[in-house]
Amino acid sequence: MSDKHRAGERILEKDTDEGRDRDTPRPSSKHGRGRVATKTTSKSRKVRTVFVRIVETLAIAGGLLATAVIAAAVSFSLAVRSNDVIVPDLSNASLEGAREMLAADELTLVLQGNRFHDTVPKDFVALQAPAAGTTLRKGRSIRVWASLGPERRTVPRIEGETLQSAQLILEQSGFSLGRVVEIHSDIYAPDTVVAQSPQAYDEIGEETVVSVLLSRGYLEEGFVMPDFIGRDYVELLDRLSRSSLRVSQVRLVDYPGVPKNVVVRQSPLSGTKVFRRDRIILYLSKGP
């Protein structure tokens, strides 16, 4: 048999043995189990190594992604904040001053209207919206209301009115009656307003009290009632005609022992203060 033929048979026998080995279970032995365990352990190590590398790769990728997200968020926040400004306090600022303050923060002023204000001067900022301290984007508008100063009212005329009527007129116009000073007047009747302060038609702000000068009527000259008792009435007529006293009535009465036309009683009594309007009555004796 040739060498080539023998070599072919050996190859066929080897293939046959290998197929038989694959189909027929090999007898177990300590040596066989060791080889299988060794192969299994090696394979597990390789799997774990691959798994660990995969986890490490994912962790690195996740860290890079988180870093990128945080960096983007920080950049966005900084970009947003760089466009935000705090609204300044415009109180006690003129309109021109407020406009300059807002322009420095890249904000614009919009005059919304005017209103009366008791403490803020005219043409100064009385109110703003949004309020001071508010965070706002640059380029936005701030609405303001300019002050007209204190509200002014016209004082009504009450001269020539009675005190009661003057008080009613003042209350209807939003004022109140203040101090009342009484004087004598030859022109105004009693209980009549002679003058007022503030004067009629004046425009005033916060002040709402009007004081008045009130007439007590004309001032009469006063006299001290003389003593006419025991005087003859005929003799008195000449004296009375040259004085400011006027006898309004003369009455005759019985008064025994006293001559006729002698004053036996008088009203008012002597020493009393009298005025022209007072009635003076003399009582004369009828005589014997």
C-alpha positions in Angstrom: 0.0 0.0 0.0 1.3 3.4 -0.9 2.2 6.1 1.5 -0.5 8.4 0.1 -3.1 5.7 0.6 -2.1 5.2 4.2 -2.2 8.9 4.8 -5.8 9.1 3.4 -7.0 6.3 5.6 -5.5 8.0 8.7 -7.4 11.2 7.8 -10.7 9.3 7.3 -10.1 7.5 10.6 -9.4 10.8 12.4 -12.6 12.4 11.0 -14.6 9.3 12.0 -13.2 9.4 15.5 -13.9 13.1 15.9 -17.5 12.6 14.7 -17.9 9.8 17.1 -16.6 12.0 19.9 -19.1 14.7 19.1 -22.0 12.2 19.0 -21.0 10.0 21.9 -20.7 11.5 25.4 -17.3 11.3 26.8 -16.8 9.4 29.9 -16.6 11.7 32.9 -13.3 12.0 34.7 -11.6 14.3 37.0 -9.4 15.4 34.3 -12.3 16.2 31.9 -14.3 18.1 34.5 -11.3 20.3 35.2 -10.9 21.2 31.6 -14.6 22.1 31.3 -14.5 24.3 34.5 -11.4 26.0 33.3 -13.1 26.9 30.0 -16.3 28.1 31.8 -14.3 30.3 34.2 -12.4 31.9 31.4 -15.5 32.6 29.5 -17.2 34.2 32.6 -14.2 36.4 33.1 -14.4 37.6 29.6 -18.1 38.3 29.9 -17.6 40.3 33.1 -14.7 42.2 31.6 -16.9 43.1 28.6 -19.8 44.1 30.9 -17.5 46.2 33.1 -16.1 48.0 30.1 -19.6 48.6 28.8 -20.7 50.1 32.2 -17.6 52.2 32.3 -18.2 53.5 28.8 -21.9 54.3 29.7 -20.8 56.0 32.9 -18.3 58.1 31.1 -20.8 59.0 28.4 -23.4 59.8 31.0 -21.0 62.1 32.9 -20.1 63.9 29.7 -23.8 64.3 28.9 -24.6 65.6 32.3 -21.7 68.0 32.2 -22.8 69.3 28.8 -26.4 69.7 30.1 -25.2 71.6 33.2 -22.9 73.8 31.2 -25.8 74.5 28.8 -28.1 75.3 31.7 -25.6 77.6 33.3 -24.9 79.4 30.0 -28.6 79.8 29.4 -29.1 81.1 32.9 -26.3 83.6 32.6 -27.6 84.7 29.2 -31.1 85.2 30.7 -29.8 87.0 33.7 -27.7 89.3 31.7 -30.9 90.6 30.1 -32.7 91.1 33.4 -32.6 94.4 35.4 -34.1 95.6 38.7 -36.7 98.4 38.3 -35.4 101.5 40.1 -37.4 103.6 42.6 -38.6 106.6 40.7 -40.4 108.4 43.6 -39.3 111.9 44.3 -37.8 112.1 40.8 -38.8 114.5 38.1 -40.1 113.1 34.8 -36.8 114.0 33.1 -34.7 112.5 35.9 -36.9 109.3 35.9 -36.4 109.0 32.1 -32.6 109.1 32.5 -32.6 106.6 35.3 -34.6 104.1 33.2 -32.4 104.7 30.1 -29.4 103.7 32.2 -31.0 100.3 32.7 -32.2 100.1 29.1 -35.8 100.6 30.1 -38.2 103.2 28.7 -40.6 105.6 30.4 -44.3 105.8 29.4 -46.3 108.7 30.8 -49.7 107.1 31.7 -51.5 110.1 33.1 -51.6 112.8 35.8 -53.1 112.8 39.3 -53.4 115.1 42.3 -51.0 114.3 45.2 -50.7 116.0 48.6 -47.0 115.6 49.0 -45.4 115.0 45.6 -44.6 118.3 43.7 -46.0 119.0 40.4 -44.4 117.2 37.4 -42.7 114.7 39.6 -43.4 110.9 39.6 -46.4 110.2 41.8 -46.8 106.5 40.9 -45.0 103.8 38.9 -45.8 100.3 37.6 -44.2 97.8 37.9 -43.1 98.8 41.4 -39.5 99.4 42.4 -37.5 96.2 43.0 -39.3 94.2 40.3 -37.1 92.1 38.0 -37.7 93.0 34.4 -36.3 92.3 31.0 -34.3 95.0 29.3 -36.2 97.0 26.7 -39.5 96.9 28.6 -41.5 100.0 29.5 -42.3 101.5 32.9 -45.6 103.3 33.3 -45.6 106.4 35.5 -48.2 108.9 36.6 -47.1 112.5 37.1 -48.2 114.6 40.0 -50.4 117.7 39.6 -49.6 118.7 43.2 -52.2 119.1 45.9 -55.8 119.3 44.7 -56.8 123.0 44.8 -60.4 124.2 45.6 -62.0 127.6 45.2 -63.3 129.2 48.4 -66.9 130.2 48.2 -68.1 133.7 49.0 -69.9 133.9 52.3 -69.7 137.6 53.0 -73.1 139.1 53.7 -74.5 135.7 54.8 -75.8 134.9 58.2 -73.5 132.6 60.3 -75.8 129.6 59.8 -76.1 130.1 56.1 -72.3 130.6 55.7 -71.6 127.4 57.6 -74.0 125.5 55.2 -72.3 126.9 52.1 -68.9 126.0 53.4 -69.8 122.4 54.1 -71.4 122.0 50.7 -68.1 123.1 49.1 -65.9 120.8 51.2 -64.8 123.4 53.8 -65.5 123.9 57.4 -66.2 126.9 59.6 -63.2 128.0 61.6 -62.7 130.8 64.1 -65.6 133.3 64.5 -64.6 136.9 65.7 -67.4 139.3 66.5 -67.2 143.0 65.9 -69.6 146.0 65.8 -70.5 147.3 62.4 -72.6 150.3 61.2 -73.1 148.6 57.8 -73.8 144.9 58.5 -76.8 143.8 60.5 -76.2 141.6 63.6 -75.2 137.9 62.8 -73.9 138.8 59.4 -70.5 137.8 58.0 -68.4 140.9 57.5 -65.2 139.3 56.1 -63.7 135.9 55.6 -60.2 134.3 55.5 -59.2 132.8 53.0 -60.9 135.3 50.8 -63.7 134.4 48.4 -62.6 132.7 45.2 -59.1 132.0 46.4 -57.7 128.6 45.3 -56.2 126.7 48.2 -54.7 123.2 48.6 -54.8 121.4 51.9 -56.3 124.2 54.0 -60.1 123.7 54.3 -61.0 125.9 57.3 -62.5 129.4 56.7 -62.5 131.9 59.6 -65.1 134.7 59.6 -65.6 138.2 61.1 -69.2 138.4 62.3 -71.2 141.6 62.9 -72.9 142.3 66.2 -74.7 145.3 64.7 -73.9 149.0 65.1 -72.2 150.1 68.3 -74.5 152.4 70.3 -73.2 155.1 72.5 -73.9 154.3 76.1 -75.0 156.6 78.9 -75.3 156.5 82.6 -78.9 157.1 83.6 -79.0 160.4 85.6 -81.0 160.9 88.8 -84.2 162.8 87.9 -86.0 162.3 91.2 -87.2 165.5 92.8 -86.6 167.6 89.6 -89.2 169.6 87.9 -90.1 168.1 84.6 -90.5 171.5 82.9 -86.9 172.4 83.9 -85.7 169.0 82.6 -87.1 169.4 79.1 -84.4 171.9 78.1 -81.6 169.7 79.4 -83.1 166.5 77.8 -83.4 168.3 74.4 -79.7 168.9 74.3 -78.7 165.3 75.3 -78.8 161.9 73.6 -81.5 160.7 76.0 -85.0 160.6 74.9 -87.9 160.3 77.2 -90.3 157.9 75.6 -93.2 158.2 78.1 -94.4 160.5 81.0 -97.0 159.3 83.5 -98.8 161.2 86.1 -99.2 159.6 89.5 -100.7 160.5 92.9 -98.0 161.4 95.2 -99.2 163.4 98.2 -97.1 166.3 99.5 -95.2 166.7 96.2 -95.8 169.6 93.9 -97.2 169.0 90.4 -94.8 167.9 87.6 -92.1 166.8 89.9 -90.4 163.6 89.1 -91.2 161.1 91.8 -90.0 157.9 90.0 -88.0 156.9 86.9 -87.2 153.8 84.8 -84.4 152.8 84.4 -83.0 153.7 87.8 -80.2 156.2 88.1 -76.7 154.8 87.6 -77.9 152.3 85.0 -76.1 152.1 81.6 -78.6 153.0 78.9 -78.6 153.4 75.1 -80.6 155.4 72.7 -82.9 152.5 71.9 -83.8 152.1 75.6 -87.2 153.3 76.8 -87.0 156.0 79.5 -90.2 156.5 81.6 -90.6 159.4 84.1 -93.4 159.4 86.7 -94.6 162.9 87.7 -96.7 164.0 90.6 -100.2 165.1 89.9 -99.9 167.7 92.6 -102.4 168.7 95.4 
